[in-house]
Amino acid sequence: MNIRTRKLIGTIALLLIAIVWSLTAMAIAQAPVIADSKWLQVVYYVVAGLGWVLPAMPVVTWMSRPDPQ
């Protein structure tokens, strides 16, 4: 598979990861335990805001691999 195809597939995958992650994070944020505590909200939003990077890293690595010669 050439790099252009990998980048197209990877871009679509990254968009899906971002959409699913954000919708899931919003749903979890409505939990009464999180909604009642300001400190827990701060921690939750920091973790939820940065957490999508972990599943996205392998996709970006796969996308940027050079073409085989």
C-alpha positions as CSV (number, residue, x, y, z in Angstrom):
1,M,0.0,0.0,0.0
2,N,1.5,3.4,-0.9
3,I,1.8,6.3,1.4
4,R,-1.1,8.3,-0.2
5,T,-3.5,5.5,0.5
6,R,-2.3,5.0,4.0
7,K,-2.7,8.7,4.7
8,L,-6.2,8.7,3.3
9,I,-7.2,5.7,5.5
10,G,-5.4,7.1,8.5
11,T,-7.1,10.4,8.2
12,I,-10.5,8.8,8.2
13,A,-9.4,6.6,11.1
14,L,-8.2,9.7,13.1
15,L,-11.5,11.5,12.4
16,L,-13.5,8.5,13.7
17,I,-11.3,8.2,16.8
18,A,-11.8,11.9,17.6
19,I,-15.5,11.7,17.1
20,V,-16.0,8.5,19.1
21,W,-13.7,9.7,21.8
22,S,-15.4,13.1,22.2
23,L,-18.9,11.6,22.3
24,T,-17.9,9.0,24.8
25,A,-16.1,11.6,26.9
26,M,-19.2,13.8,26.9
27,A,-21.4,11.0,27.9
28,I,-19.1,9.9,30.8
29,A,-18.8,13.6,32.0
30,Q,-22.5,13.6,32.7
31,A,-22.1,11.0,35.5
32,P,-23.2,12.4,38.8
33,V,-19.8,11.6,40.5
34,I,-18.0,13.8,38.0
35,A,-20.6,16.5,37.7
36,D,-20.7,17.1,41.5
37,S,-17.0,17.6,42.1
38,K,-15.1,20.5,40.5
39,W,-11.7,18.9,41.2
40,L,-12.8,15.6,39.7
41,Q,-14.1,17.5,36.6
42,V,-10.7,19.2,36.2
43,V,-8.8,15.9,36.4
44,Y,-11.4,14.2,34.1
45,Y,-11.3,16.8,31.4
46,V,-7.5,16.8,31.4
47,V,-7.4,13.0,31.0
48,A,-10.2,12.9,28.5
49,G,-8.7,15.8,26.5
50,L,-5.3,14.2,26.2
51,G,-6.3,10.6,26.2
52,W,-7.2,10.4,22.6
53,V,-3.5,10.8,21.7
54,L,-2.7,7.2,22.9
55,P,-5.1,5.4,20.4
56,A,-4.1,7.9,17.6
57,M,-0.3,7.4,17.9
58,P,-0.2,4.0,16.2
59,V,-2.4,5.3,13.4
60,V,-0.1,8.3,12.8
61,T,3.0,6.0,12.9
62,W,1.4,3.7,10.4
63,M,0.5,6.6,8.2
64,S,4.0,8.1,8.1
65,R,5.8,4.9,7.2
66,P,7.8,5.2,4.0
67,D,6.8,3.3,1.0
68,P,8.7,0.0,0.5
69,Q,11.2,0.1,-2.3
